[in-house]
Amino acid sequence: MACPNVSLSRLLLPGATSHSFIPRCLRSTATVSLRKLTVSACLSDMNPSSPTETTSPKAYRWKPMCLYFTQGKCTKMDDAIHLEKFNHNYLVDLHRIASEPSNIRPQEIDYLLVLDLEGKVEILEFPVVMIDTKTMDFVDSFHRFVRPTGMSEQRVAHYIEGKYGNMGVDRVWHDTAIPFKEVLEEFEKWMCSHQLWKKEAGGSLNQAAFVTCGNWDLKTKVPQQCQVSKIRTPPYFMEWINLKDIYLNFYNRRATGMMPMMRQLGLSSLGSHHLGIDDTKNIARVCQRLLADGALLQITARRSSSNPSNVQFMFVNRIV
């Protein structure tokens, strides 16, 4: 069956030998048309910036993100046409929020590592965005797709189709995903490169803390995945900041998730909800807004060193 006539300007994807991503031709034309409107090996179209966000002094034309690049596997960095079509620096989307300098509060932590995992059975995506709490600048990012190890190939294929198929990024996931143990090894090297962590120093973070939108990511999912992957839960996952609790106690209003927070703060969302790297960007922007408004981002949950399954919550007023 011949492929439908689609626009390659939105569907080309760098990566394996052919450097192209074409939606599954055996699917209906309607599906192909839908993918042209969503994500095609890139981040989906972002909405206009909120009035509270500053813009770049130069005119910026948004381009879809090369997700092979975020995995460190783009092989077309010397291709001018490819570079013109795809963004290879997704931090350019994250503009600093204007604020009164008098509102900014000294923080006990120098860097925030915003994390939003994807995958209910096993972790499928591990994205992190790093923020400097003093300047509110976005410093760097780490992003890997994660290949399950406790599931059959057939189940994995079905799992990925259901999770990423409608976004058009199932191909890049299959091309780049690596086991969770390898993801952590690469993540530790990334943290070392920023002097955030040293194995010899006992394994805890250095003037940094993870930020999650809820307790599930680090309280529940990481230990479960470590058990499946037959590794011990790393010591740098012993404590974290639950943004829901910080938000509730600072603004004195409830927000049960990322999207309600953004609506209440007047922030437009970037990309596709439930694509981990996009959600991490948006959570990072909420963190940035909290910093700009004068919130203190402090540890809200900590595991017991003697019994890691026992988690102590620091705030009385919190969202369960």
C-alpha positions as CSV (number, residue, x, y, z in Angstrom):
1,M,0.0,0.0,0.0
2,A,1.4,3.4,-0.9
3,C,2.1,6.0,1.8
4,P,-0.3,8.9,1.9
5,N,1.0,12.2,0.6
6,V,2.1,14.0,3.8
7,S,4.3,17.0,4.5
8,L,7.8,16.0,5.3
9,S,8.6,19.3,6.8
10,R,6.7,18.1,10.0
11,L,7.4,14.4,9.7
12,L,11.1,14.1,9.1
13,L,13.0,12.7,12.1
14,P,16.7,12.3,12.5
15,G,18.0,9.1,13.9
16,A,18.8,5.7,12.5
17,T,20.1,5.0,9.0
18,S,17.5,6.8,7.0
19,H,17.2,9.9,9.3
20,S,13.5,10.0,8.7
21,F,10.3,9.3,10.6
22,I,7.2,8.5,8.6
23,P,4.0,7.5,10.3
24,R,3.0,3.9,9.9
25,C,1.7,3.8,6.3
26,L,-0.7,1.0,7.0
27,R,-2.7,3.1,9.3
28,S,-5.6,5.2,8.0
29,T,-5.2,8.5,6.3
30,A,-7.0,10.1,9.2
31,T,-4.3,8.9,11.6
32,V,-1.6,10.3,9.4
33,S,-3.4,13.6,9.3
34,L,-3.7,13.6,13.0
35,R,0.0,13.1,13.5
36,K,0.7,16.0,11.3
37,L,-1.1,18.1,13.8
38,T,0.5,16.6,16.9
39,V,4.1,15.4,17.6
40,S,6.3,13.8,15.0
41,A,9.5,12.9,16.6
42,C,9.5,16.3,18.2
43,L,7.7,18.3,20.9
44,S,4.2,19.3,19.8
45,D,3.3,22.9,19.0
46,M,3.5,25.1,22.0
47,N,0.9,27.8,22.9
48,P,1.8,31.5,22.9
49,S,3.8,32.6,25.9
50,S,2.1,33.9,29.0
51,P,2.2,37.7,29.5
52,T,4.3,37.0,32.6
53,E,7.1,35.6,30.5
54,T,9.8,37.6,28.9
55,T,10.7,37.0,25.3
56,S,14.0,36.7,23.5
57,P,15.3,40.0,22.1
58,K,15.7,38.4,18.7
59,A,12.7,37.1,16.8
60,Y,12.3,33.4,17.5
61,R,10.6,31.0,15.2
62,W,9.5,27.9,17.1
63,K,10.7,24.6,15.6
64,P,9.9,21.0,16.6
65,M,12.4,19.4,18.9
66,C,14.6,16.7,17.7
67,L,14.0,13.9,20.2
68,Y,16.9,11.9,18.9
69,F,19.1,14.8,20.0
70,T,17.7,14.7,23.5
71,Q,18.8,11.1,23.6
72,G,22.3,12.0,22.4
73,K,21.7,10.1,19.2
74,C,21.1,12.7,16.4
75,T,23.5,12.0,13.5
76,K,22.5,15.0,11.4
77,M,24.2,17.8,13.3
78,D,26.2,18.8,10.2
79,D,23.1,18.9,8.0
80,A,22.0,22.5,7.5
81,I,18.6,21.6,6.2
82,H,17.9,19.4,9.2
83,L,19.2,22.1,11.7
84,E,16.9,24.6,10.0
85,K,13.9,22.4,10.5
86,F,14.5,21.0,14.0
87,N,15.4,22.6,17.3
88,H,18.4,21.2,19.1
89,N,18.3,23.3,22.2
90,Y,14.9,22.9,23.9
91,L,15.9,25.3,26.7
92,V,15.4,28.1,24.3
93,D,11.7,27.6,24.8
94,L,12.0,28.3,28.5
95,H,12.1,32.1,28.9
96,R,12.8,33.7,32.3
97,I,9.7,35.0,34.1
98,A,9.8,38.7,34.8
99,S,9.8,39.5,38.6
100,E,10.6,42.1,41.2
101,P,14.1,41.4,42.6
102,S,12.8,42.3,46.0
103,N,10.5,39.3,45.9
104,I,13.2,36.7,45.3
105,R,14.0,34.8,48.5
106,P,17.3,33.2,49.3
107,Q,17.1,29.4,48.9
108,E,18.7,26.7,50.9
109,I,19.2,24.7,47.8
110,D,21.3,25.9,44.8
111,Y,19.7,23.7,42.1
112,L,16.4,22.1,41.4
113,L,16.2,18.9,39.4
114,V,12.7,18.8,38.1
115,L,11.6,15.2,37.3
116,D,8.4,13.8,35.9
117,L,8.5,10.1,35.1
118,E,6.2,8.5,32.5
119,G,5.0,4.8,32.6
120,K,2.7,3.0,35.0
121,V,3.8,-0.6,34.6
122,E,7.5,0.2,34.1
123,I,9.2,3.6,33.7
124,L,9.2,4.6,30.0
125,E,10.7,8.1,30.2
126,F,13.2,9.8,32.5
127,P,13.3,13.6,31.9
128,V,15.1,16.1,34.2
129,V,15.4,19.9,33.9
130,M,17.9,21.7,36.0
131,I,17.1,25.2,37.4
132,D,19.5,27.6,39.2
133,T,17.5,28.9,42.2
134,K,19.5,32.1,42.5
135,T,19.0,33.3,38.9
136,M,15.9,31.2,38.0
137,D,17.8,30.3,34.8
138,F,17.3,26.9,33.2
139,V,20.8,25.4,33.3
140,D,20.7,22.0,31.5
141,S,18.6,18.9,30.9
142,F,18.8,15.1,30.9
143,H,16.3,13.0,28.9
144,R,16.2,9.3,28.2
145,F,13.5,6.9,27.0
146,V,13.5,3.8,29.2
147,R,13.1,0.2,27.9
148,P,11.2,-2.1,30.2
149,T,13.1,-5.3,31.2
150,G,10.3,-7.2,33.0
151,M,7.9,-7.4,30.0
152,S,7.7,-9.4,26.8
153,E,8.5,-7.7,23.5
154,Q,4.9,-8.0,22.4
155,R,3.7,-6.4,25.6
156,V,6.2,-3.6,25.3
157,A,5.2,-2.9,21.7
158,H,1.5,-2.7,22.8
159,Y,2.5,-0.6,25.8
160,I,4.4,1.9,23.7
161,E,1.8,2.1,21.0
162,G,-0.8,3.0,23.7
163,K,1.5,5.5,25.4
164,Y,3.3,7.3,22.5
165,G,1.5,6.2,19.3
166,N,-0.9,9.1,19.1
167,M,1.9,11.5,19.8
168,G,3.9,10.2,16.9
169,V,7.0,9.4,18.9
170,D,6.8,5.7,19.2
171,R,9.5,5.3,16.5
172,V,12.0,7.4,18.3
173,W,11.2,5.6,21.6
174,H,12.0,2.2,19.9
175,D,15.2,3.6,18.3
176,T,16.6,5.1,21.5
177,A,15.2,3.5,24.7
178,I,17.7,1.8,27.0
179,P,17.2,-0.2,30.3
180,F,16.6,1.7,33.5
181,K,20.0,0.6,35.0
182,E,21.8,2.2,32.0
183,V,19.7,5.3,32.3
184,L,20.8,5.8,35.9
185,E,24.4,5.2,35.0
186,E,24.2,7.9,32.4
187,F,22.3,10.2,34.7
188,E,24.9,9.8,37.4
189,K,27.6,10.9,34.9
190,W,25.5,13.9,34.0
191,M,25.1,14.8,37.7
192,C,28.8,14.5,38.2
193,S,29.5,16.8,35.2
194,H,27.5,19.5,37.1
195,Q,29.1,18.6,40.4
196,L,25.7,17.7,41.9
197,W,26.7,14.2,43.0
198,K,29.7,12.1,44.0
199,K,29.5,8.5,44.7
200,E,32.5,8.7,47.0
201,A,30.7,11.4,49.1
202,G,28.0,8.9,50.2
203,G,25.7,9.3,47.2
204,S,23.5,12.2,48.4
205,L,23.0,15.3,46.2
206,N,25.3,18.3,46.6
207,Q,23.2,21.5,47.1
208,A,20.5,20.1,44.8
209,A,17.1,18.5,45.2
210,F,14.6,16.7,43.1
211,V,11.2,18.4,42.4
212,T,8.2,16.3,41.5
213,C,4.5,17.1,41.0
214,G,3.3,14.7,43.7
215,N,5.0,12.0,45.7
216,W,4.4,9.1,43.3
217,D,7.5,9.5,41.2
218,L,10.1,9.0,43.9
219,K,8.1,7.6,46.8
220,T,6.5,4.8,44.7
221,K,7.7,4.4,41.2
222,V,11.4,4.6,41.4
223,P,11.7,1.9,44.2
224,Q,9.3,-0.3,42.2
225,Q,11.4,0.1,39.1
226,C,14.6,-0.6,41.0
227,Q,13.2,-3.8,42.2
228,V,12.2,-4.9,38.7
229,S,15.7,-3.8,37.5
230,K,17.3,-5.8,40.3
231,I,19.2,-2.8,41.7
232,R,19.2,-0.9,45.0
233,T,17.4,2.4,45.2
234,P,20.1,5.0,44.8
235,P,20.7,7.2,47.9
236,Y,20.1,10.4,45.9
237,F,16.4,9.4,45.7
238,M,16.1,9.6,49.5
239,E,14.4,13.0,49.7
240,W,12.5,15.4,47.4
241,I,10.3,18.4,47.0
242,N,6.6,17.8,46.2
243,L,5.6,20.9,44.3
244,K,1.9,20.4,45.2
245,D,2.7,20.9,48.9
246,I,4.9,24.0,48.2
247,Y,2.2,25.5,46.0
248,L,-0.6,24.8,48.6
249,N,1.3,26.3,51.5
250,F,2.7,29.4,49.6
251,Y,-0.4,30.5,47.7
252,N,-2.9,29.0,50.2
253,R,-4.9,27.3,47.4
254,R,-5.2,23.8,46.3
255,A,-4.0,22.5,42.9
256,T,-4.1,18.8,42.4
257,G,-1.7,18.7,39.4
258,M,0.4,20.6,36.9
259,M,-2.3,21.8,34.6
260,P,-4.5,23.4,37.5
261,M,-1.3,25.1,38.7
262,M,-0.6,26.5,35.3
263,R,-4.2,27.7,34.8
264,Q,-4.2,29.4,38.2
265,L,-0.9,31.1,37.5
266,G,-1.8,32.2,34.0
267,L,0.9,30.1,32.3
268,S,0.4,28.6,28.9
269,S,1.4,25.0,28.5
270,L,4.2,23.8,26.2
271,G,4.1,20.7,24.1
272,S,2.1,17.6,24.7
273,H,0.7,16.6,28.1
274,H,2.0,13.2,29.2
275,L,5.1,13.4,27.1
276,G,7.5,13.5,30.0
277,I,10.0,16.0,28.7
278,D,7.2,18.5,27.9
279,D,5.6,18.0,31.4
280,T,8.9,18.5,33.0
281,K,9.4,21.8,31.2
282,N,6.0,22.9,32.4
283,I,6.6,21.9,36.0
284,A,9.9,23.7,35.8
285,R,8.1,26.9,34.7
286,V,5.8,26.6,37.7
287,C,8.9,26.3,39.9
288,Q,10.4,29.3,38.3
289,R,7.2,31.3,39.0
290,L,7.2,30.2,42.6
291,L,10.8,31.4,42.9
292,A,9.9,34.7,41.3
293,D,7.0,35.2,43.7
294,G,9.2,34.5,46.7
295,A,8.4,31.0,47.7
296,L,10.9,28.9,49.6
297,L,11.4,25.5,47.9
298,Q,12.4,23.1,50.6
299,I,12.4,19.3,51.1
300,T,8.8,18.0,51.7
301,A,9.5,14.3,52.0
302,R,12.4,12.2,53.2
303,R,13.0,8.4,53.5
304,S,14.2,6.8,56.7
305,S,17.8,5.8,56.3
306,S,17.2,2.7,58.5
307,N,13.9,1.8,56.7
308,P,13.7,3.3,53.2
309,S,10.1,2.2,52.8
310,N,9.2,4.6,55.6
311,V,8.7,8.2,54.3
312,Q,8.4,11.2,56.5
313,F,6.4,14.1,55.2
314,M,7.6,17.5,56.5
315,F,4.4,19.6,55.9
316,V,1.3,19.2,58.0
317,N,-0.8,21.0,55.4
318,R,-0.3,18.9,52.3
319,I,-2.1,17.3,49.4
320,V,-2.4,13.5,49.9
